[in-house]
């Protein structure tokens, strides 16, 4: 069941969901805003992306001055993050979706990572793509997406982060750590 504005407000007031600015609560979601920090890709550093290998210098952290926009060019893909920290209890999950007004301009905020597991805590990394033919400006603090919450049929046995998950506690745009899935192969465990 998707939580209504009334239930979202009650969950925030009780401390079960990380606090949000009450003015951002929508009928069935909460708007999230974009931070000033991004990770841009350096495509000339590698001939391809090897998902089995750490590629620490594939992306570079960029912080945009508060009064200037980040300009996302057509066909460009960068990582950003939400200004808000999201924290979920062990009986709620969430979905991150884009704002329709921005989607109508060609701005996508995630390619596949729109699901937030119960127990997650951290800033959400945004997978920003410009599918328009013109550059798009992204300003610090502007609403860029919305998060809706769904109650599960019961608390989970192993909340996100209880088994050393890759992104728990992230506080900056975090590049892929998919290569960690292959660690057991390397060590022979």
Secondary structure, DSSP 8 states (H G I E B T S, - for coil): -B--HHHHHHHHHTTSS----GGGB-SS-EEEEB-SEEEEE-TTS-SS--TTS--TTSEEEEE--TTS-EEE-TT-EEEEEEEEEEE--TTEEEEEEE-HHHHTTTEES-SS--EE-TT-EEEEEEEEEE-SSS-EEE-TT-EEEEEEEEE-SS--SS-TTTT--TTTT--S-----GGGGGHHHHHT-
